[in-house]
Amino acid sequence: MRRRLRCRHQGLSPARRAAFDTVLRVFEDNAYTDRAFRTAAEGLDVRDRALAQRLAYGTIQRVRTLDHGIEALGRRPVARLDAPVRAALRLGAYQLAFSDVAAHAAVNESVELVRHVGLERAVKFANAVMRRLALGLGELVEALPDATPEEAALRHSYPNWVARVWWRDLGREEALALMQAQNEPPETVVRRNRLRHGAVEGEPDPEIPDALRVERVDECALAAGFVWPQSRGSQLAGLAVAAEAGERVLDLCAAPGGKTTQLAQTAAEVVAVEKHAGRARELEQNCRRLGATNVRVLNADALELPEEHRDFDRVLVDAPCSGLGVLASRPDLRWRAKPLPELQRDLLQVAAERVKPGGSITYAVCTSNADENEAVVEASGLQVESLAAEWPRFAHPRRPEFLLTLPHRHRTSGFFIARVKRPHRQSQHGLSRSASQATALGSAP
């Protein structure tokens, strides 16, 4: 834990101060970006909040490229800098290389951030480095090559393993397009909640029935339960379950409840499983707010469900994953991400045991990684139901029986979606494939 600093913020831009605090907490306290930003941005007006978020999120996403530039032009290892100096230089470098902020403003405010945390001895150094960055960082970044996965990972600021996975699965051109798309702010979309009736505004989507594009989430409509923030890719996963009236549905990894409450609009009953007590309570609160009275929250480990929970008509396995499809909205995730194919296979096995014979299982993960996508489904031995006819626009480019939303193609979060059936007589060997059979490319270092 870093030591607490005395900060004198007079004269500093409130937006840059909030962005600085967020960057500092994420990299020095290992905080999650959304939580750190929520605290740092408290009290900001709409304009300052938007600027602070753009600067903080962009800096956290682009930090690998920024650190390369700071070290090349500042001639000192970033790891050896005082934490506040490191955060101020990163924030300033982002503004110089990737925003339309005036260079003099980026330089001056970054230097003032160092001064106002009480590190007067580092002000001269910060000023010198920022001036070098103002003269040369843009040209340095533009000159970075991207012919190989490793080069592209440095230029676009991703771990090498992520670039290698996308290169393998999509090819160079699509991998680069995906990298660029996930360094840009995602669209803001809400789902109209059909369990509550109230006026909501937004641009309807032609393919996802309840999706509304909005400039920002209406907090009043959210508090009233009229809408729920949920990307079009995520809503597509809920729709693919195809729950029908009168059916019982099991949602194995349910919190915070977006897809759970989406299923509750149609199904007779939804049993929503959440392992962590705090998240289970949050799930219950969200269900109450959205009027999903037919949801029963079960605080339990999905891998150790009580025996009585079985014979469901449908099961949704919205499994934990590396999250490579939502890196635009979760800036720090690329630095934490880890593939989880073993857990995903185990969860799919549980689903096969708990769905009734002939029932369907929808497997959805918010990642673009074949090792967590089609490889997991193939290992299950379950019968695949093609989704191509229902959702042709989102068909997987190589495996059209599956769906794959891609941020650079569909302008929404990346989701892999498959629907499989449990046969009336279940094979016992279908899910026995060992972890060693998964390709090593999808493993983080």
C-alpha positions, 0 to 999 in steps of 0.5 A, a space after each residue: 500500500 502506498 503512503 498517503 500523500 498531502 495534496 494541495 489541489 488549488 489551481 489544478 483542473 478538477 478533471 485532471 486531478 480525478 484522472 490522476 487519483 484514479 491512475 495512481 490508485 489503479 497502478 499503486 493500490 491495485 484498485 479496479 478502474 471503475 471503483 477508483 474513478 467513482 471515488 475520484 470523480 465524486 462531485 464533478 459536473 458532467 463535462 469534467 467527469 467525461 474528461 476525467 474518465 477519458 483521460 484516466 481510462 485512456 492512460 490505463 489502457 495505453 500504459 505500456 506504450 506510454 511507459 515505453 515513450 517515457 523511458 525512451 525520451 525521459 532516459 530513466 526506468 519508469 519503475 524507479 520513479 516515485 509513484 505520483 511522478 510516474 502517474 503524472 507523467 503517464 497522464 501527461 504522456 497520454 494527453 500528448 500522444 492520444 488526445 487533442 489536449 493542447 501540449 502546453 496544458 498537458 505539460 503544465 498540469 502534469 508538472 503541477 500535479 507533482 508539485 501539489 503532492 508535495 514532491 518539490 524535488 521532482 518538479 524540475 525532472 518532471 518538467 524536463 521529461 514532459 517537455 521532451 515528450 511534447 517534442 517527440 512522443 507523437 513521432 515516436 509512437 507513430 513510428 512503432 512497428 506492428 508487423 508481428 504480435 509482439 510489435 503490435 502489442 507494444 504499439 497498441 498497449 496489450 500484453 504479448 499473449 493477447 496479441 498472439 491469441 488474436 493473431 492466431 484466431 483472427 489474422 493480422 489485419 483483424 487483430 490490429 482492428 480489434 486492438 484499435 477498437 478496444 482502445 476507444 470508448 465503447 458505445 453506451 447502451 441500456 436494456 429497456 426493462 419490460 418488467 417495469 413501465 416508464 418513459 425511457 429515451 434512446 435510439 432503438 437497435 434494429 436487431 436487439 429488441 430492447 437495446 437503446 443507444 444513449 449518450 449517458 445512462 439516465 440515473 433516474 430511469 436506472 434507479 426506477 428500474 426502467 433500464 439496465 446498462 447492458 451492451 448489445 453483445 451481452 443482451 444477445 447472449 440473454 436472447 440466445 437462451 430463448 427462454 419461453 413462458 412457463 419454463 424454469 431457467 438456471 443462471 449459473 454465474 448470475 451477478 450483477 443480474 443483467 442477463 438474470 433479469 432479462 431471462 426473468 421477463 419471459 421465464 416462469 422461474 429463474 434460479 440465479 447462482 452467485 458464489 460470493 455473499 456480497 455479490 449475491 446481496 447486490 444481485 437480490 437488490 438489482 432484481 428487486 429494483 427491476 421487478 424480477 420477482 420470479 428470480 430466486 437468488 442462491 448464494 452457492 458455489 456453482 460447482 457444488 450446487 445442492 442436489 435438489 436444483 436440477 431438471 431445468 428447461 434451460 441453463 445459462 453458463 455466463 462463465 468467468 473468462 479472460 474478458 478480452 471482449 470488454 477491454 474497452 470498458 474495463 481498462 485495467 482488465 488487460 493487465 489482469 486477464 487470465 484464460 479460464 478454460 478448465 473452470 469453464 469446462 467444469 461449469 458446462 459439465 454442471 449445466 449438463 448435469 442440471 438441465 433436464 434430458 433434451 434441455 438446452 444450455 447456452 454457453 456465453 463468455 465475454 472474450 475473443 479467445 478460441 481456447 475459451 470459446 469453441 474449444 470449451 464447447 467441443 470438449 463438452 461432447 454436447 450436441 450443438 444447436 446452430 444459431 446462424 439462422 436466428 442471428 446471421 449478422 453475428 455468426 462466428 466467421 469460421 464456425 457459423 453455428 456459433 455467435 461471435 460479436 467483435 468490437 471492431 465489426 459490430 461496435 459492441 462488446 465481444 461475446 462468444 455464444 453457443 447453444 447446446 443440448 443435453 441428449 436424452 441419454 447423456 454420454 459420460 465421457 464427453 467432458 473428460 478432456 484433460 486441461 493439457 489438451 488445451 492449446 498453450 497460446 491462450 495462457 497468460 504468462 
